[in-house]
Amino acid sequence: MELEDNMTLDEARRLIAYLQSELERQRALNAEMRRAVADMARAFQESLALSHQAALDGDLERVRQIVIENRRAWQDWLRQIVEAAGRKP
């Protein structure tokens, strides 16, 4: 196996170990993001159905409450995404 002149076999092994560790960390983060997106989609569908029913019932106050709750939930999800993306290995 040929290595660059200035890279030893031990350095190459450490680099490979680091890259494998980083790949696993990224896979875990991606799985976490997929779960979060699926949760967001379910919550959005549920709240859409609730607000649609409230609108059909003429309950505009309930529609307003659902919109406010949705805004808070989206802000929380976005905060969580930003925090997860900023985590150091």
CYANA upper distance limits for C-alpha pairs under 8 A (distance plus 0.5 A):
  3 LEU  CA      7 MET  CA      6.72
  3 LEU  CA      8 THR  CA      7.79
  3 LEU  CA      9 LEU  CA      8.14
  7 MET  CA     11 GLU  CA      6.63
  7 MET  CA     12 ALA  CA      7.18
  8 THR  CA     12 ALA  CA      6.77
  9 LEU  CA     13 ARG  CA      6.71
 10 ASP  CA     14 ARG  CA      6.70
 11 GLU  CA     15 LEU  CA      6.63
 12 ALA  CA     16 ILE  CA      6.64
 13 ARG  CA     17 ALA  CA      6.62
 14 ARG  CA     18 TYR  CA      6.59
 15 LEU  CA     19 LEU  CA      6.60
 16 ILE  CA     20 GLN  CA      6.59
 17 ALA  CA     21 SER  CA      6.64
 18 TYR  CA     22 GLU  CA      6.61
 19 LEU  CA     23 LEU  CA      6.57
 20 GLN  CA     24 GLU  CA      6.83
 21 SER  CA     25 ARG  CA      6.75
 22 GLU  CA     26 GLN  CA      6.64
 22 GLU  CA     89 PRO  CA      7.95
 23 LEU  CA     27 ARG  CA      6.66
 24 GLU  CA     28 ALA  CA      6.69
 25 ARG  CA     29 LEU  CA      6.69
 25 ARG  CA     89 PRO  CA      7.68
 26 GLN  CA     30 ASN  CA      6.54
 27 ARG  CA     31 ALA  CA      6.70
 28 ALA  CA     32 GLU  CA      6.71
 29 LEU  CA     33 MET  CA      6.66
 29 LEU  CA     84 ALA  CA      8.01
 29 LEU  CA     85 ALA  CA      8.46
 30 ASN  CA     34 ARG  CA      6.65
 31 ALA  CA     35 ARG  CA      6.78
 32 GLU  CA     36 ALA  CA      6.72
 33 MET  CA     37 VAL  CA      6.62
 33 MET  CA     81 ILE  CA      7.96
 34 ARG  CA     38 ALA  CA      6.68
 35 ARG  CA     39 ASP  CA      6.66
 36 ALA  CA     40 MET  CA      6.61
 36 ALA  CA     77 TRP  CA      8.40
 37 VAL  CA     41 ALA  CA      6.64
 38 ALA  CA     42 ARG  CA      6.77
 39 ASP  CA     43 ALA  CA      6.65
 40 MET  CA     44 PHE  CA      6.52
 40 MET  CA     77 TRP  CA      8.25
 41 ALA  CA     45 GLN  CA      6.69
 42 ARG  CA     46 GLU  CA      6.69
 43 ALA  CA     47 SER  CA      6.61
 44 PHE  CA     48 LEU  CA      6.47
 44 PHE  CA     70 ASN  CA      8.34
 45 GLN  CA     49 ALA  CA      6.71
 46 GLU  CA     50 LEU  CA      6.73
 47 SER  CA     51 SER  CA      6.49
 47 SER  CA     66 ILE  CA      7.34
 47 SER  CA     70 ASN  CA      7.98
 48 LEU  CA     52 HIS  CA      6.47
 49 ALA  CA     53 GLN  CA      6.66
 50 LEU  CA     54 ALA  CA      6.62
 50 LEU  CA     66 ILE  CA      8.28
 51 SER  CA     55 ALA  CA      6.53
 51 SER  CA     62 ARG  CA      7.83
 51 SER  CA     63 VAL  CA      5.60
 51 SER  CA     66 ILE  CA      6.88
 51 SER  CA     67 VAL  CA      8.47
 52 HIS  CA     56 LEU  CA      6.73
 52 HIS  CA     63 VAL  CA      8.42
 53 GLN  CA     57 ASP  CA      6.63
 54 ALA  CA     58 GLY  CA      6.67
 54 ALA  CA     59 ASP  CA      5.60
 54 ALA  CA     60 LEU  CA      7.42
 54 ALA  CA     62 ARG  CA      6.70
 54 ALA  CA     63 VAL  CA      6.41
 55 ALA  CA     59 ASP  CA      6.23
 55 ALA  CA     60 LEU  CA      6.68
 55 ALA  CA     63 VAL  CA      6.91
 59 ASP  CA     63 VAL  CA      7.04
 60 LEU  CA     64 ARG  CA      6.66
 61 GLU  CA     65 GLN  CA      6.73
 62 ARG  CA     66 ILE  CA      6.66
 63 VAL  CA     67 VAL  CA      6.75
 64 ARG  CA     68 ILE  CA      6.80
 65 GLN  CA     69 GLU  CA      6.64
 66 ILE  CA     70 ASN  CA      6.53
 67 VAL  CA     71 ARG  CA      6.73
 68 ILE  CA     72 ARG  CA      6.90
 69 GLU  CA     73 ALA  CA      6.65
 70 ASN  CA     74 TRP  CA      6.55
 71 ARG  CA     75 GLN  CA      6.68
 72 ARG  CA     76 ASP  CA      6.74
 73 ALA  CA     77 TRP  CA      6.68
 74 TRP  CA     78 LEU  CA      6.56
 75 GLN  CA     79 ARG  CA      6.65
 76 ASP  CA     80 GLN  CA      6.71
 77 TRP  CA     81 ILE  CA      6.67
 78 LEU  CA     82 VAL  CA      6.67
 79 ARG  CA     83 GLU  CA      6.62
 80 GLN  CA     84 ALA  CA      6.53
 81 ILE  CA     85 ALA  CA      6.55
 82 VAL  CA     86 GLY  CA      6.66
 83 GLU  CA     87 ARG  CA      6.90
